[in-house]
Amino acid sequence: MFSGIDEVDWASMEHAYGPADDVPALLRGLASADPAERESALDGMYGAVHHQGDVYACTLACIPFLFELAVDPGVQDRGSVVELLTSIGGFDLDEDDEEIDEDEIEGAANYAMAAAAVTAGAGVFFELIADEDPGVRLAAPLALATLHRHPVRVLALLRERLPVEPDEEVRLALVEAAGRIALRHRPLAGQVAQWLTLLVGRERAPGLRLAALAQLARCSPDALPRDVVPVVSGLLRELRTRPGSGPTDPEHEPYPRQGPYEPYEPQHAYEPHEPLDPDGEPDPDAEAEPEADPVGTADASRAEQAAPTLVGQLRALSAQENAGRGAPWAADLLRTLHVGLDDRVGDRTALLVDQLRSPDRWQRIDAVRMSGGLIRAWRGSYEELVGLVGDQLSDPEPRLAEAASHVLEELFSLAAPTADALAARLAADPGGWVKEWASGPPGLGSTVKALARLGDARALPALAAALELPEVPHDVGFAVAHLGEAARPLAGALRRRLAGVPLDEGAYDRASPLLAGLTGLRAGEATPEVLRVLRGAPAYRGEWLRTAALRALGSFGPAAREAVPELRAMLRRPGTATEAAEALWAVAGDRDAVLPVLVEGLGSDQVHDRRAAAAALGALGPQAAAVAPRLRGLLGHDELWLRVDAAIALRKVSGRTEESTGVLLDAWEKNRHVRVRVAECLARTGPVDPASTTAQVLRAELSSVRRHNALDGGYGSHDTYEDEKLLALCRQALRGTGKTGRGNTA
């Protein structure tokens, strides 16, 4: 084995972390008899040689040696090697919709060469599909479906192998491979669908039938049975009652803790794209670290202790997640089914409703997670579904209740049916009011945030307690803002804590949650404390801190009149002049002092400064009418967000809508993340003419079942909130409940 490996000039090549002279040791490590060494080598292959799917010259040089490993029966964990080869060779340039620029030509060539090299050797996977090692048999079907040049032969082999394959999970992999063939080779989709339809027959095992339904949904959704919901529900009942399905009693079932885990790069929710996000709330999970917790099984515990590598941690997490499950693959099949059902929101909701009523807590916890994914991406009627998620809050199994609270935290007003359940859980679990992390500041628990985002005053005791902690949770201010006047009793504590913040390098982190809370309350009585921060902001993050303080003073309005001298002085200070002018206008309405500063801001060479100035000018309304020509000049700017800000401000200062409508609608189509801002503007200047293009755009948005900001593979903590806000604004604009502007023809 490895003949010629030392003749390769590895040192002349590079991988993700430098020279590739360590690659021969990694390849030899894959053949080691020591499980830890094999695992470390596999981790190095994925982490450096095939980093995030990249293909380097050294990756190409590895391919012949990886094939040697894959076919040698003396090598253990060969299934992992087959998976690695599948990943290296499975990139399809034809499926990449993006154009390749000059800088990417070399990388694209490497992908193409890798695909050609692995495909050329893919014939060996025909033999491996009947290998004695179940792990190899598990990986071989997808390798064949992805890499072999003759899909008809592969499909025939899959069908031949299924009746004789003894391992249940491998049988499911055979079915999944058929679905992959149908997706990659569309002329075969009908043939695959016919076979999958036969597999759905009642004489088959429930897992196999569920797998066939999942692949039908994925590659031929029109071939699904009309009664797919009751069929799937029946299969789930069969899985619950079959021998060896596992316990469901929380006193006996070993539920693992699903702590946040971030391999190399965070895999948590992204924050909204809009730079001027009105909430700006950070995702607490971004700072989370894995929690050490026994999972009730010796194997998983040993794996966690002996596997510090990324691959080892992933295996340990998988073992933890599947401990005690009778059908650990069922959740993946259901997720595949949901992806295939796509916009059939009614069917998907009905499936989850049935699953949430299951006596099997594993099926319910899977349903809770999938409910969050469904609601984040699709619009629908979710009252019943959300109510059933709320019912899980009182389950004696803490893992289930925790999963439910995480989903509800992101639903904002949609979580209203669960308000009482949230309040009950909050009262019963004071230990969960605040979450401590191994690094970073503490954060509010999901139940506290979910209840506060409903504007429910029953969250007050938790917030009051959080304000007494040595370190205030970073997100407490945003929770206060959502409560609004209901949180007025907290103003005193916010002032007291702000007055005690040391104005050193950590001032921004400690003061910003308190300033956010006071801003949400419009607590003008806190002006002295805010002025102290404004005057004493340190150099480190000082501009951020001053901006937060100015935003607070602006929210106080005339109640902050003692700050006027300070605000006037700051008009001449670079960096915060626009924010100071905006605050001064809100506090004193001094047009003569503010207008020249904002006009100067419009001429800045920084797009962000020009946007801020345009937004501030809009707040002046007709008092800034003289600036209308300058705003019109920005309607053709290259930067879309600046065009939008200028168009919105122009409407406010001129009272006319027709000259900016085209800009707003063009931005609406080009960037979906701008739609909430545009809809706010249209709602304020409505009613929209029912026969206008604007009305057609708004009605089209309301008729869409897909959320405007839904992304595949990622989501933001405020996505559902933003989309529901967009829908409400569209309805408001069409009804004309906002203030009508002069000359409205939108």
N, C-alpha and C positions, 0 to 999 in steps of 0.2 A: 504494500500500500504506500501511497505518496511517492511513487517513483517519479523522479525529476523535480520534486518540490524545491530542493536546494539549488537547482539550476535557474530558478526564476529570480530575476533581479528585483526582489521585493523592496529593497531599500530605495530604489529609484521611484517607487510609487508612493502615493499618499492615500490615507483614508480620512475620516472626519476629524481625527485628532492628531494628525501628523504623519510621519513616515510609517510605511506599512511593513517594516521589518519584523513586526511582532505577529504577522498573520500566520506564518508557518506554525508557530507555537499554538495559536488558536485552533488551527485545523487539526493538529495532533491532539489537542485537548478534547476535541469532539469525539475522538476514538478512545479516550482514557477509560480505564475500568473504574475510576473514582467518580462517583456521581457529582460531587462538588466541583471537581475539575471540569467535567463535561458542561455543567451548568454555567461555570464561569466563562468557558470558551464560547458557549452559545450566546451569552450575554455580550461578550466582546464582538461577536460577529454582527449582532443586531445593533449594538451601540456604536461601533466604529466602521466596520467594513460595509455594512448595509444600513447606515445611520438614517433613520426616518425614511427608509425606502430608497435612498440614493444608491446609485451604481457608479463605482469608481473603477479605475483600471485594475486595482487589486481585487475588486469584487469579481470582475471578469476572469481574472487569473485563478480564482478559487473554484470556479464552476466544475472543472474536471475532477478535482479532488473531492468535492462535495458529492458528486455522483459515485465515486469510489466508496465513500462512507455509506451512502444510501443503500448500496446493494450488498454490502459485506455483512453476512449474518452474525459475525462475531462482534459487531459494533452495537452497543446499546443506545437507546433513545434515537433510533434512526428516523422515527416519525418526525422528530423535530428538524432533522436534516432535510427531509422531504418538504416540510413546510417552508424552510428557509429557501430551498431551491424554487419552490412555487412563488414565493414573494419576489425573489430576484428576477425570475423570468416572466412574471405575470403582468408586467406593465405593458399596456397597449396604447401605442401612440395614436391609433385611430380613434380612441375614446377620449383623447385630450382635446377639448374644444378650444383651448387657448393657443394663440399663435406663438411660435417659438422664436425668440429674438436671438441676436448673434451671440450673446453671452451664454445662451442655453444650448447652442448647437452641439458642443462637445458632450454635455450631459445627455442630450437626446440620442446622440450616436451610441453612447454607452448603454442606454436603455434598449435600443434596437439590437445591439450586439448581444446583450444579455438574453433578450427574448429569443433571438435566433439560436444561441448556444444551448440554452436549456430546452427549447423546443426540439432541437436536433437529437437530444438524448432522452426525450420523454418516453420513448418506447419501453424503457426499463420499468416504468410505473405499471405497465400491464402485468408484469410478473409480481410486483409488490402488492397488487391488490388482493392477492391470496397468500401473502406472507404469514408466517407463524406469529409474528408480533402484532397484536391488535393495534398498537400505536401506529405502526406502519400502514396497516390496512385502513386506519382512520384517516390518514393524511393522503393516501394514494388517489382516492376518487376525485378529490378537488384538484389535485395536481394534473390528472389526466384531462379533466374537463377544462382546465385553464390553459394547458400547454400543448396538448397533442394536436397534430395537424389534421387528424381524421376523426371528427366528432361522431360520425355515424358508427365507426368501429367502437368508439368509447361508449356510446349510448348502448350499443348491443351488449358490451361487456358488463355494464352496470346492471342491465336487466337480467343477464345470466347469473351474475354474482348474488343478487339479492336473495333468492330462495335458499341459498346454501350458506349464507353468512350467519355465523352463530352469535355475533356480538350485536346487541341492540343499537348501540351508539354508532357503530360502523354502518349498520343498515340505514340509519338516518343520514349519514354522510353520503351514501350512494344516491339517496333521493335528492339531497342538496346538490350534488354534482350534476344530476340531470337538469335541475333548474338552472344551474350555471350554463350548461350547454344551450338551453333554450334562449337564454339572454344573449349569449355571445354569437349564436348562429340562428338567427330568426327563422330561416326556412325550416328548421327542425322543431320549432315551437309547437306546431300542431301535433306532431308525433309524440313529443314529450308530454303534452297535455293529455293525450289519449291514455298514455301509460299511467300518468299520475291519477287520472280519473278512475282507472281500474283499481289503483291502490287504495282509493278512498272507500272501496267496498267494505261492507260490514264484517266480512270474514277476516279482515286484517286486524293486527294488534292496534290498539288505540294510538300509541306513539307513532307508528308508521303512517297511519291515516292522517294524523295531525300534521306530520311532516309533509305528506303529499298535498294537503290543503294549503300549507304555508307556501310551498313552491308553486302551486297553481296560482295563488294570489300574486306571487312575485312575477311570474312569466306569462301567465294567461288568465288574468282575472275574470275575463268574460266566461271562462269555463267553470268557474266556481258554482257549486249548487246554489239554487235560489234560497234554500233554507240553511245557509252557511252558519248563521248564529246558533240555532238549536243543535246543528250537527256538532259544532265545536264545543258547545256547552256539554253535550252528551259525552264527548270524548274526554273532557276534563273530569266528568263524574266517574268515567271508567278508570281513569288514571288514579283517582283518589281511592277507589275501592279495590284495585287489583292487589294481589298478594305482594307483600314487600314494598308497598307504597310509602311506608314510613309513618311515624306518629305525628299527630297534630296537636297533642296536648302541650300547652306551653311549659308545663312542669317537667316534661320529658324531652321535648324536642330541642336540640342544641342549636339555637339561633346564633349565628355569628354576628359580631358587630361590624357594620359597614362604615368604617371610619373613612374620612376623606383621604385619598391616596393620589399623589401626583408624581408619576415617574418622569424624571428629567425635566420635563416642561409641564406646567399646570394644565390639567385637562378639565378645568371647571368652566362655569359659565362666563362668557365675555360680558363686558359692560357695554351699554348702548353706544352706537357710533356717533351720535349727535354730540359735538363738542360742548354745546350749551345745554346739556341735559338738565332739566329743571330739578331733578332730585339728586343726581350725582352720587347715589348711595353705593359704597363699595360692597363687593361680594365678600361676606365673612369667610366663605370657604376658601378664598384665595390664599389666606394665611394659615389654613388648617394643616395639621400634621397627622400622620397615622397614629391611631391610638393602639397601645399594646393591650390585647385582650385575649384570654384563652378561648378557644372555640369548642372545647369539649371533646376534641379528638386528638389522640396522641400523634397521628401522622401529620396533621396540619401544624401542630405545635412544634414538632421537630423541624418541619420544613421552614417555619418562620425563623427559628433560632439559627439554622444552619445555612440560610440562603439570603445573604445580604445583597445579592445581585438583583437587577431589575427583573430578569427572567424568574428568579427564585421568588421574589415578592409577588409577582403576578400569579405564579403557581400556588403560593400560599393563600393568596386572596381567593383564588378559584376554589381551593379546597375548603376554605372557611365558608364561602358562599354556598357551596353545595352540600356541606355537612348536614346530614339528617333528611335530605330531600329524597323522595322516592323516585322522582323523574327530573333530575337536575337540568336536563336539556329542554324541558317543556317551556320554560320562560323564553329561551331563544327562538323556539318555533313560533310562539305567540307573537313575539316582536316582529319576526319575519312576516307573519300573517298580517299584522297591522300595517306594516310598510306596504305590502301588496294591496291592501284594501284602500289605501291612500285617502281619497276624499269621500269615501263612504262613511261619513262621520256617524250616521245613525247606527249602522251595523257595528262599528267599532265601539260606540258607546254602549250598545246593548250587550256586547261581549264582556265588557269591563264591569257593567252592572251585575251581570250573572256571576262573574268571577269574584266580585267583592262580597257576594252573599255566600260564598263557598265556606264550608266548615274547615277547610284546609287553610291554615294561616300562610303557608308558602304561596298558595295561589292568590291569596289576598294581598300579600306584600308585593308580588309581581304586578298585580292589577293596580295597586296604588302608584307604583313607579310609572307604569304605562299610561295611567290616567293623566299624570303630570305631563308626559310627552304629548299626548293627544291634545290636551287643552292649550298647551303652549303653541302648537303649530296650526290648529284648526279652530274655526269658529263654530259654535253650535249651542244647543240647549243642554246645559250641563247641571241643572239644579239637582236632579236625582243622583247623578254620578258624584257630584261634589258632596252631597249629603252622606252618601255611603262611605266616601273617603273620611269624612268627619267622624263617622261611627267607629272607625278604627282607633281614634284617639283614646278611647276608653278600654281598649283591649289590654289584657294583663301582660301580653308580651311587649316589652318596651321597644323592641326593634320595629314592630309594626306601627306602634303609635308614633315613633320618631319619624318614620318614613312618611306617614300621613301629614304630620305637622310641617315637614319640609315642602311637601307639595302645596299645602294650603298657604304657606308663607308667600308664594309667588302669585297667588290668584287675586289678591287685593279684594275688590268688591265682589268678585265671583265666589268668594269664600263665605258670603253672608249666610247661607243655610247652615253653616257650622259654627256660628258665633257662640251659641250656648255650650257646645261641646268644647270649643277652644277655651272658653272661660272656665269650664269645669276642670279641664286638664291643667290650666294655669294655676288654679287654686290648689290642685292636688300635688303639683310638682314644683315647689319653689326652688328646688335644687337645679331645675332646668331653665331658670329665668335668664341666666347669663352663662355663656360658654367660654371657658378658658382654653387657650391654645398654647402649644409648646413655644411658638414664636409669634410675635405680633400682639396687638392689643386684644382684650376680650371683646366678645360680641354678644348681642342679645340672642336668646334662644328663639327657635322658629315659632313657637307658640306665641310668645310675646309679640313678635313682629307681625304675625298673621292677624292677631286681635287688634293691634294698634292700627294696622293698615285698613281695618274695617271702621276706624273711628270709634271703637268701643272703649268706653271709659273704664271697663273692667281690667284694662291693661295698666292702669295707673299705679297700683301697688308694686308691680314688677319694675316699672320705670323709676318710681321713687326709690326703691331699694337699689337699683343700678346706680343712681346718682350718689349714693352714699358709699360706694365701693372706693378703695384706694385709687384704682384706675377706672375711669368712666368708660363703658363700652363705646367703641368707635361709632356705632350706628344709633345711639340713643337719641340724638338730635333729630334724625329723620323720622323716628317713631313718634316723637313729640309733635313734629310738624303734621304728620298724618292725623293725629288726634285733634289738632287745632284747639279751639276754645275749651274742649273737654280737658286739656292738659294744663289749663291755666294755673291750677294749684302747684305745678312744678316750677313755676317761674322763679320763686324764691330760691329753691335749691340750685337752679341753673345759675342764677346771679352769684350765689355764694361760692359755688365751685369755680366759676370764671374769675372771681376776684382773687381766688387763691392760686391760680395757675402761675407758676414761675415763668418769667419771660426769658427763658433760655433757649437752647437749640431744640428742645422738645416741646416748645410752646404750641406749635401748630397742631401736632398730634393730640395734645391735651385740650386745647381750646376749641378746635373746629367742631367737635360734637356739641359742645355747649352753645357755641354761636349759632349752629344750625337750629337747635331747639328754640333759642330766643328769637331767631328770625321767623320760624314757623308760628310762634305765639304773637309776633309783633309787639314784643314786650318793651315798650318805650321806657319803662322805669329802669331798665338795665343799661341805659345810655352811659352812665358813669363807668360801669365795668367794661363796656365795649370800648369806650374812649381810652381807658387805661391800656388795653391790649393794642389798640391802634397806634398809640404813641410809643409804646415800648416794644414793638415787634422786633425780634432779633434779626440778624442778617440771614441766618439759615431759614429758608422758606418764609422769610419775612413778607415777601410780596403776596404769597398765598394767604398768609394770615391777615394782612391788611385788606385784601379783597374780601375775605369772609367777614371781617369786621364792618367794612363799608356796606356790604350787602345787608347786614343786620341793621345798621343805622337807616338805610334806605327803607327797609320794611317797617321801621318804627314811624316813619312819616313825621308830621309836625311835632309828635311827642319827643323827638330827638333834637329839638331846637338848640339845646345847649352845645350841640356838636357843630353848629354852623361855622363858627370861627375856624375850627380845625379843618372842616371840609373846604372852606375857601382857601386856606393855606395849601391844601393838598392839590388844588387845581394846577398848581405850578410844579408839582412833583412828577418827574418822568416815571412811567410804569403804572401808576394808578390814577392818572388824571381823569380818564374816562369814567372809571368807577366812582371817583369822588364827585364828578359832575352829576352823574346819575343819582347818587345819594343826595346831593345838595338840592337837586330839583324836587326829589320826593319829600325832603324835609322842609325846604323854604320856598320852592317854586320860583327861584331867582333866575329868570330867563336870561337876563343880560350877562350874568356871570357864567352861566353854563353853556350857552350857545356857541361862543367862540371856541371853547375847548373842544366841543364835539365836532365842530366844523373842521378844526385842525386834525382831529382823530380820523376823519373821513379821508384825509390826504396821506395817512401813514403808509409806509412801504410794507407794513405787516398786515396780512389779510385778517388775522384775528383781531387786531386793533380796529380795523375799518368796520368789521362786523359789529364789534361792541359799540362803536360810535353810532352806527346806523340804528341799532336796537334802542340805544338811549335817546336818539332823536325822535324815534317813533313815540316814545313815552311823552314827549313834549306836545305831540299832536299839532293842532293848527298854530301853536306858538312858534313852531319851527317851519312855517310855510315857506319862508325865504330860502330854505335849503333844498326845496323840491328839485330845482334844476340839477344840483349836484347828485342827488339820489337817482334821478333819471339817467345820469351819465354812467351809473354803476349797473344799470339793468343789462348791459351787454358785456359785463366783466367775465373773464374766463372762469373764475371760481364760482361754482354753482351756489354754494351756501351764501356767498356775499351777494349774489344776484337776488336770492330769496329775501335776505334781510333788508336789502335796499327796497325791494318791491313792497314788502310789508310796511316798512317805515314810510314809504311814499304814500301809501293808502291813508295812513294815519295823519300825515301832515297836510295832505292836499284834500282829503275827503273824496277823492276820485278813485275809481277802481278799474276803469276800462284799460288804462295804459299799462297796468301791471299784471293783468289777468293772464296774458300769454306767457309771461315769464314764470308765474307760479305754476301753471298747468304743465309747462315744459319740464320744470324741475320735478313735479309730481311723477311724471313718467320716467325720468332719467334716474332718480334716486328715491327709493321707497322710504328711506329714513327721514326725508324732508316732509313727509305727508302730514304728520301731526302739526307741525308749525304752519303749514299752508292751510290746513283745515281750521286751525284756531283763527287765522286771519279771515277766512271765508265766513266762519260762524259769527265773528264779531261784526262784519260788514254786511251780513245777509239782510233780507232773504235773497236767495239766488233765484234768478229767473228760471222757471221750470223747463223752458225750451232751450236754454243756453247749453253750450258745450260744458261749462262748469258743472251744471246739474247732471249731465250725462256721466261725467267723471265720478261725481259723488255717488250716484246710484250704482255705478259699476263696482265701486269699492264696497258698498253695502251688500251687493249681491255675491261677492266673492266669499267662498268658504275657507280659503287659505288666509291665515293671518298675514298682514302686509310685511311683517318683519321676521317671518319664520325662515330659519336657515337650517340646512341639512348639516348635522354634525356639530352644532353649537347653539347656544341660546343665551340670552341676557336675563338677568334677574328681574328686569322690569318689562320684559317683552309683552306679556299678557296685559299688563297695566296700560302700556302705551297703545296697544292695538284696540283695547276696549275704549280708551279715550278717543282714539281716531274715529271709531264707529259713532260714538256719542256726538262728536263734533260734526261729522257728516250729516247726521240727522238734524242737528241744530241749525246748520247752514241751510238745509233744504226747507226747514220749518220757518226760518227767519225769526228766531227768538233772540238774536243778538241785536246790537245797536245798528241801525241802518245808516250807511254812509251816503254822502251827497253824490248824485250821479251814478248810482250803483247799476251796473249792467253785467255783473259777474255771472 
